[in-house]
């Protein structure tokens, strides 16, 4: 018979910072709520780390991570302005005849749930330090985007509630263990697809409490 196992739940919180580009693929549609430039995002995460403990052949306890469930929230903002001065007209005499202006102030709220597969073995491991651990995740999410569009002095409001699937490639750069706490610095690249497309670069500091 195999050795008995026990499932342990470890809880973590992580402030997150991201920069990305989101779109619906309609780049020349000025009435779209999607920004025409990059979006800065700030948020946080609550996660449950699932770990399994068992005994090895010598009867010593052995700990194994087998997944992590995360719930993330981001607040994003993007402000961009485009007018005739941005056109590559140079010294063309027609430049003085062209007058237009478009300003977009976008505010967005992201909510995502993601399952992360077990961490790979770190490149370096000691009793209190682990370095360079890759991890992959898949999830779903939705966002609410609210944009003030001003085009040639005409102001309108555009909104949308799209859903998407998401996948991420993550790297736990460094993780330090002190007593029942783990502190780690993480970086990741996230892709969005569905009613919204995008790519995001993320960083996070994670504090994990090991029960």
N, C-alpha and C positions, 0 to 999 in steps of 0.2 A: 504494500500500500504506500502511496506517496505521503510525504509529510504534510501536516495540516497547514493551511494558508489563512491569512487574515488580511482583510481589505482595510486600509487606512485612508482617510480623507484629510488632505492637507489644504488649507485655505490660503489664498494670496490676494493681495491688492497691488495695483500697479498704475501709477500715473503714466499717461502716454502722450507723445508728441509726434505729429505726422505732417508731412507735406505731400500733396498729390495733385493729380489732374483728373477730374471727373467730367463726363460728357454723355450725351445721348446720340452722338454721331452727327448732329445737325450743326455744323460749325458756323454757317453763315445765316442762321436763323436768329435774328437779334431779339425776337420776342420769347426765345427759349429761356427758362430759368437758369440754365447751366452757365457757369462762368466761362469766360473766354481765356482765362489765365489760370495759374495755379491756385490751389486752395490750401490755406494753413489750417491745421486741425489740432485741437487740444481735447483731451479726454481722460478716461480712466477705465479700469477693468477689474472685475471680480472673477476669480477662477477657483475651481476645485481640482486639486491634483490627486489622481487616484494612484495609490501605491499598494503593492502586495508584499507581504512579509511571509517568509517561509524559512525552514531550516535546511542548511546544507548537509552534506554527508557527515561532517564533524559535529553536527548538532548546533551550529551557530546560526543566529538569525541572519537572513538575507533579504535585502530590500530591493524591490524592482518597481520602477515607474511603468504604468501601462496606459497612460493617457491623461488628458487634461481637458476640462470643459470650461470655456471662458465666455463671459458676457461683457461686451465692450460698448462704450458710448463715446462719440466724438461730437464736438461742436466745431463747425468749419466756417471760415469767412474768406471771401475773395472780393476785392475791389479793383476794377479795371476801367480805364478810359481810353477811347480811341477817337482820334479826329484827323483832320487833313494833314496835320504835322507829322503823323506817323506814316504817311505814304512816301515811297521812295521816288519822289518827283524831281528832286535836285533843283536845277535852275530852269526847269520847264516853265514857260510863261503862263501855262494853264494853271499853275499851282495857286495863283492868287484868285482864281475864279471858283475854286472848289471850297465849299464850306459845309462841313457836317460835324456832328459830335454824337458819340454814344457812350454812356456811362452805365455800368452795371455794379450793383452792390448786392452780393449774394451771401445769404446766411443759411447754413445747413445743419441738420441734426442726423447723425448716423447711429443706428442701433444694430449690433451684430452678435450672433451666437456662433461659436466655433469649437469644433472638436480637434484637439491637437494630438497627434500620434506620439508614441514614446520618444523621449530624447535619445539620440544616438550617444554612443560612448564619447566622453570628453577626450580631447587631445592630451590633456594633462589632468591628473587627479591626485589629490592628497587628502588628508583627513578633514581639512577645513576649506579647501579650495578646489574648484573645478574650472577648466578653461576650454572654450571653443566646443560647444555642443549644438549641433544642428537639430532642427525640428520642423515638421510640416503640419499644416492645419487646413481643414475644410469647413465651410460654414455657410450660413445664410444671413441676410440682413435686409434692412430697408432704410430709407432716408426721407426726410422732409426738407425740401429746398424752397426758400422764399427769396425772391430777387426783385429789387427795384431797378427798373430799366428806364433810363432817360435818353431819348433819341430825338435830336433836333428840338429840344425844349419840350417834348411831349413825354410825360411820365406815366408809366404803367407798372403794375405789379404782376409778376408771374410766379406760379407755385406748382409743385409737383410732388407726388408721393410714390416714387418708384421702389421696386424690390430688386434684389440681385443675389447671386451666389458669390462666394468669395473663397479664395485660396491664398495661403501665405507660406513663404519660405523664411524660417526664423533662425536666428543664431543667438544662443545664450553665450555671450562673449565671456563673462566671468560670473561665478557664483561663489559666495563666501558663506560658510555655515558657522554660526555662533550660538551654542546652546540649542534651543528649539526653533531658532529662526534661520532662514536662508535669505540672503540679499543678493540679487543678481541684476546685471545690466544686459539688456537685450536689444537687438536690432533685427528688422525684418523688412521684406518687400511683399506688398499685398496687391492682388489683382481683383478687380470687380468685373462681373459680366451679367447680362440680363437686360433689365430695363434701364440700367446704368452701366457704363463701362468706365474703367479707370485703373490707375496704378498709384500706389501710395508707398512712400518710404517711412518706416516707423521706428521709434526708439522708446524704450520703457525701462523704468526701475521697478523691480518686483520684490516685494516683501512677503515671504511665505512663512506661515506658522505651522510647524510640524507637531501634530498631537502625539 
